[in-house]
Amino acid sequence: MGRAKEIIVKVIPSKIGNAFIKNHHYSGKVVNNSVLHFGAFLDGTLHGVLSYGSPLDKRKVLPLVQPCLWNEMLELNRMAFDEYLPKYSESRCIAISIKLLKRNAPHIKWLISYADGCQCGDGTIYRASGFVLTSVKVNSTLGTLNGKVVADFTFEKGIHILKNNGKAAAPKEFKMMAGFQLRYIYLIDKTCKITVPILPFSKIDEIGAGMYKGKRITLQERKQAIEA
């Protein structure tokens, strides 16, 4: 694992975490629901941030794992790392953050996260970190408007409705992006049960959802490149 073992992960203020995410995450955006930020430090400097918080619609995801109360799960909603960190840093940082959650927030039983197969990747880091794949769907929420990537729920917010004569509808200029959205789950409490089917990772190639660093590429092609 090399220098990845030297990384120190600790809780940092939201102000610092969000500033880093805006500068280094491919979307340039933070998730307002984020309540907990972990910083990844190497050589005394911040080089990565993981942010956790409640899902945007927790009611829809709570049934995915049982038993589970309202405050017993979190979403890993942002990960951003700069180029300074060595190989395997992301999976190591996730592992440490989970250990810290176990120690300091023992009521958290499971985690959920999503991979953006429209712009970024299909979840390589989640698979390397022990998450299981529970859904691969054609994108139905992310689109572009005036050159910017936005989610369709943006048009259900009060400000947009006021500007749109009281209607919660996307404008004609909104174009849905091609790609997929992948859902991953990690059980911290192994006595809990995932209530939906766990999909084999081969499903990603089966439906053409493979992506790595914004480029369309299958898992098999990546495996062959490593073996070559």
N, C-alpha and C positions, 0 to 999 in steps of 0.2 A: 504493500500500500504506500510505501515511501513516505513523503512528507505529509501526506494526508493525515497521518497519525498525530502530527503536531498541531493540528487545528484545534482551537479552543472555541467551544460553542457556549454562549450564555445569553440570558435575556437582556434585551436592550430597549431603550425608550422608543415608543411608536414614532415619534418625530424623526429620529435617526433612521429607523428601519424603513419608513415610508420614503424618505428622501433618497435612500440607496436604491430602493425598488424603482422609483421613478427614473433614476439614471441608468439602471442596468437591466431591468426587465424588458423583454421584447415589446410588450404592450405600452410601456411608459406610464402605466396606470397602477394605482393601488386599489385594494378592496376595502371599502369603508367599514365593512363588518369585522375587519381584522382587529383583534384585541391583544394578541400575544406575538411578539417578535423575537426571534432568536438571531443573534449575530454570529457569523463565523469569522474568527480572527486568526491570522497567521502572521508571524513576525511583528506582533503588536498592532496590526492594522486590520480594519474591517474590510473583508473581501466577499462577504456573502450574507444574505438575509433570507430567513424562512418566516412567513407570517401565517398565523392560525386565527380562525374565528368561526362564527356561526355561518352555516350556509345561507344563501339569500332566501330560500324557502325551506326552512327546517322541517316543516310538516311533511314535505314530500320525501325526505330522505330518512327520517327517523324509522319508518317501517322496514328499512333495508337490513337492519340488524336488531335482533331481539335477544334478551330483554334490553330495553334502553329508555331511560328517562330523558327529559328535555335537555338537561345540562350534562349529559354523559357522552357527548361526542363533539368533535371539532372538524373543521375543514382546513386542510393545508391548502390555502388559496393563492399563495404566491411563493415562488422561489427565484432568487436572483443571485448570480455569482459573477464575479469578474474573471478575467483571464489569468489572474495571478495564481489562483488556486490550482493545485496539481490534480492529476487524474484520480478518480474515485472520491473526490471531495464531497460531491453532492450526496451520494448514498451514505457516506460517513456522517455528514451533518444531520441527515434525516434520522439516522440511528441514534445519535446523541440526543437530538431534540425529543425523541420518543422516550428515551431513558429519563430525561429531565421531567417529562410529563408524568411518567410513572411515579417518580419520587415526590414531586411537588403538587401534582394534581391527580391523585389516585382515583378520583371519581370518573375520569375520562376513560371510557371503555373501547372506543374505536375512532378511526379517522377516515375521512373521505377526501378524495382529490380527483381533479379532472385534468386530462391531457388535451391540449388544443391541437387536434390534427388538421386544422385549417391553416395555421400560421407557424406552429412551432414543432411539435413532435408527438409521438404516439405513447409516451410514458416510459421510456427506457429506464429512467431513474427510479420510478415507482416499482417497476418489476425487479430491479436490482436491490431494492430496499425491502422486499417481502410483501408488497401489496399484491392483491389479487384483482384480476380484471372482472368486472361485473356487467359492463355494458359497452357496446360499440355502436354508435348511432350516426347516421348521416346528419351533418350540422343543420340545425333548424332554429338557431338563435343568433348567431353572429353574422353580421353583414357590413357593408360599406355604405357610407353616406358622405358625400362631399369630400371623398378621399380619406375619410377616417373610419376606423373599425369601431362599430358600436353593437351593442346587444339589443335584441328586439324589445326587451322589457323596458328599455329607455323610453319608449313611446307610450308607456303606461304610467309614467310619472306625471305629477301635477303640472309642472312647468310646461311640458310638451302638450298636455291636454288643453291647457289654457291657450297655447299658441295655435292649436289645431281645432279651434272652434268647439271645444268640449268633446272631441273624439280621441279615443285611445287607439290610434291606428298608425302604422308606419307610412311615411310619405312615399310617393311613387319612385323617388330617386333612390330609395333604400334597396340594395341588392344583396341577396343572401350569398354568403361565401361558400365555395365548394370545399368539401372536406368532411371530417368526422370529429365527433366528440367521444372521448373514452373515459369511463368512470372506473376508479380504483378504490378499493377498501382495504384497510389494515386493522386487524383485530388486536388491540392491546390486551383486552381481557379475553383469553382464549375459551372461556366458558360461554361466551356469547355466540350466537349463530347468525350467519348471513342467510337471509330469507329468500334471496334471489339466486339464480344459477351462477356458479363461478365458471367463467369462460376460459378455454385454453388460449394461450397467447397466439396460437396458430390462427385463431379467428381473425386477427388483425390483417394477416396476409390474405386470408380467405375472402374478405370483402374489400380488399384494396385500401386499407386504412393506414398503411405504413408511412411514417414520416419521421425524419431526423434532422434537427436544426433547420427546419423550414423547407426541406427538400423531400420530394416523394421518393421513398426508397423502402423496400420490403425488409422484413426481419431476416429473411433468407439471404438477401443480397448483402446485408451487413455481416451476417455470419460467414458467408463465403469470402468477403473481403478480409476478415480477420484471419481466416484459415489460409488464405493465399500467401 
